[in-house]
């Protein structure tokens, strides 16, 4: 019985299809191609984050109609959960006039066709007569599909100070 317990894992590994073990043996050319694809994906996601900042600065919902999935769920800095329509409405009707809206410190983690993007938003502007200056940490989750990258979720956290 002890011999079977020792040999069972060996038998399982030996019976794996050759395609699974072949996947681990990428040629140098295949590795370069994968690296180029990942670089292109990262560049595209960085551009989406920068476009997002510009769209937010101008209170323009058009970008979000295009890149947010129909089942998008976002969490505002105050903890409100919003769907796509509610999120776009909050952007277009915020009453904030931004003088600057900067996305920086952008970090991307790719998991095949899923990306988790974190960044820092630094904003300046006014709401009515009140001047505002804030920073947020933001996380966006994107899924790559037929329409390109689609945001499926976001979380905004206002930083103290």
C-alpha positions as CSV (number, residue, x, y, z in Angstrom):
1,X,0.0,0.0,0.0
2,X,2.8,2.4,0.8
3,X,4.4,1.7,-2.5
4,X,1.2,2.6,-4.3
5,X,1.0,5.9,-2.4
6,X,4.5,6.7,-3.6
7,X,4.1,5.6,-7.2
8,X,0.6,7.1,-7.7
9,X,1.8,10.6,-8.2
10,X,4.6,9.4,-10.5
11,X,2.0,7.6,-12.6
12,X,-0.2,10.6,-12.8
13,X,2.6,12.9,-14.0
14,X,3.8,10.2,-16.5
15,X,0.3,10.0,-18.0
16,X,0.0,13.8,-18.6
17,X,-0.5,14.6,-22.3
18,X,2.7,15.6,-24.1
19,X,1.1,19.0,-24.9
20,X,1.1,20.0,-21.3
21,X,4.8,19.4,-20.9
22,X,5.5,20.9,-24.3
23,X,3.8,24.2,-23.2
24,X,6.7,24.7,-20.7
25,X,9.3,24.5,-23.5
26,X,8.9,27.8,-25.4
27,X,11.5,28.7,-28.0
28,X,13.3,31.9,-27.7
29,X,11.3,33.3,-30.6
30,X,8.0,32.4,-28.9
31,X,9.2,34.0,-25.7
32,X,10.1,37.2,-27.6
33,X,6.7,37.2,-29.3
34,X,4.9,36.7,-25.9
35,X,7.0,39.6,-24.5
36,X,6.0,41.9,-27.4
37,X,2.3,41.0,-26.9
38,X,2.5,41.7,-23.2
39,X,4.3,45.0,-23.9
40,X,1.5,46.0,-26.4
41,X,-1.2,45.1,-23.9
42,X,0.5,47.1,-21.2
43,X,0.9,50.1,-23.5
44,X,-2.8,49.9,-24.4
45,X,-3.8,49.7,-20.8
46,X,-1.6,52.7,-19.8
47,X,-3.3,54.7,-22.6
48,X,-6.7,53.7,-21.3
49,X,-5.8,55.0,-17.9
50,X,-4.5,58.3,-19.3
51,X,-7.7,58.6,-21.5
52,X,-9.7,57.9,-18.4
53,X,-8.1,60.8,-16.6
54,X,-8.7,63.1,-19.5
55,X,-12.4,62.0,-19.8
56,X,-12.8,62.6,-16.0
57,X,-11.2,66.0,-16.3
58,X,-13.7,67.1,-18.9
59,X,-16.7,65.3,-17.2
60,X,-17.2,63.4,-20.5
61,X,-18.9,60.0,-20.3
62,X,-18.3,59.0,-23.9
63,X,-15.1,57.0,-23.2
64,X,-16.8,55.1,-20.3
65,X,-19.8,54.1,-22.6
66,X,-17.2,52.5,-24.9
67,X,-14.8,50.8,-22.5
68,X,-17.1,49.9,-19.5
69,X,-18.8,46.5,-19.8
70,X,-22.5,46.3,-19.5
71,X,-22.2,44.5,-16.1
72,X,-19.6,47.0,-14.8
73,X,-19.6,47.6,-11.0
74,X,-17.7,50.5,-9.5
75,X,-17.2,51.6,-5.9
76,X,-16.8,55.3,-5.3
77,X,-14.5,56.8,-2.7
78,X,-17.5,57.1,-0.4
79,X,-18.3,53.4,-0.7
80,X,-21.3,53.8,-3.1
81,X,-21.7,50.9,-5.5
82,X,-22.6,52.0,-9.0
83,X,-23.5,50.3,-12.2
84,X,-22.3,51.5,-15.6
85,X,-25.2,54.0,-16.0
86,X,-24.9,55.3,-12.5
87,X,-21.1,55.7,-12.7
88,X,-21.3,57.6,-16.0
89,X,-24.1,59.8,-14.6
90,X,-22.0,60.6,-11.6
91,X,-19.1,61.7,-13.9
92,X,-21.2,63.9,-16.2
93,X,-23.2,65.5,-13.3
94,X,-20.5,65.8,-10.6
95,X,-20.5,69.6,-10.6
96,X,-16.7,69.5,-10.3
97,X,-14.7,71.7,-12.7
98,X,-11.2,70.2,-12.9
99,X,-8.2,72.3,-13.6
100,X,-6.1,69.1,-13.6
101,X,-6.7,65.4,-13.4
102,X,-3.5,63.4,-13.5
103,X,-3.1,59.6,-13.6
104,X,0.4,58.5,-12.4
105,X,2.2,55.6,-10.7
106,X,0.4,53.1,-13.1
107,X,1.0,49.5,-12.4
108,X,-0.3,46.6,-14.5
109,X,-0.6,42.9,-13.7
110,X,-1.6,40.7,-16.6
111,X,-3.3,37.3,-16.2
112,X,-3.9,36.2,-19.8
113,X,-7.0,38.1,-20.8
114,X,-7.5,39.8,-17.5
115,X,-5.6,42.9,-16.3
116,X,-5.5,44.5,-12.8
117,X,-4.4,48.1,-13.1
118,X,-3.6,50.3,-10.2
119,X,-2.7,54.0,-10.3
120,X,-2.7,57.3,-8.4
121,X,-5.2,60.1,-9.4
122,X,-4.2,63.6,-8.4
123,X,-6.9,66.2,-9.0
124,X,-7.4,69.9,-8.6
125,X,-10.4,71.9,-9.3
126,X,-13.5,73.5,-7.8
127,X,-17.0,72.5,-6.8
128,X,-19.1,75.6,-6.7
129,X,-17.0,78.2,-4.7
130,X,-14.9,75.5,-2.9
131,X,-11.4,74.7,-4.2
132,X,-10.5,71.0,-4.1
133,X,-7.2,69.2,-4.3
134,X,-7.2,65.4,-3.6
135,X,-5.4,62.2,-4.3
136,X,-6.9,58.8,-4.9
137,X,-5.6,55.2,-5.2
138,X,-7.6,53.5,-8.0
139,X,-7.9,49.9,-9.1
140,X,-9.5,48.9,-12.4
141,X,-10.1,45.3,-13.5
142,X,-10.2,44.8,-17.3
143,X,-11.1,41.8,-19.4
144,X,-10.0,41.4,-23.0
145,X,-12.6,40.3,-25.5
146,X,-14.0,40.9,-28.9
147,X,-14.4,44.7,-28.2
148,X,-10.9,45.0,-26.8
149,X,-10.3,45.8,-23.1
150,X,-13.4,46.3,-21.1
151,X,-13.5,47.6,-17.6
152,X,-15.6,45.3,-15.4
153,X,-14.8,46.8,-12.0
154,X,-13.3,49.8,-10.3
155,X,-12.5,50.9,-6.8
156,X,-11.5,54.4,-5.8
157,X,-10.0,55.2,-2.4
158,X,-9.4,58.8,-1.4
159,X,-6.1,59.3,0.4
160,X,-6.0,61.3,3.7
161,X,-4.7,64.8,3.7
